[in-house]
Amino acid sequence: MRAAAAAIDSIAAWILQLTLSLLLGAVLQLIAPDIEATSVSSIVMLALFSSAVGMAYYVVFTGACGQTPGKMLLRLKVVRRDGQNMTYGRAALREILGKFVSGITLGIGYLMVAFDAHKQGLHDKIADTCVIHL
């Protein structure tokens, strides 16, 4: 279920990133038409912008209600282990730092979900959260 929600969110985040990056590129061409769209600085700026949009997608949704659109569709929710509401800071810890660490461990941080008694990945352990089914 979590993998399916992640796939849905990846597609939604990608569409959002692509749309906003294209919009930013068009605005930049209107503001500064002499800047080449293929210049290294333009490409780096759009890549950083796109990354920020992707991170914001996960942090804002998780921080606001504990659910991204993919989790909403599959009736999953991220909650804090102590029962308190999710905060944007806790969501950022889980979604940015925690998932970065889960990923750089060759994905083992994500695979932990399958073997952990509480179904927590490394990112969940870092942020002291868990995913529940509603």
C-alpha angles and dihedrals in degrees: 000000000000091000091051091049089049091052092051091048092047091056093045093047091047092052090049092047093048094046095048093042091052089047091050091048091052092048091049090052089053094047098041110016092170092066112094114236090217096052116121092243092052092049093047092048093050091046091052091046091049091049091050091051091051093050091045091052092060098036096047096047095042093044095046101047109351091251136092117204090263091053090046091055092050095040096244126140136189111227135174114254092234092056097249121133120269116260130202090248092053090045091051090049091052100038101039111025098023096048091043090056091044089053100045090054086072089264094301089123088063094043090057087079090072094052104033118100091225093041091242124153121210089264089056092049091049092052095034092238137127136196118241133189114238 
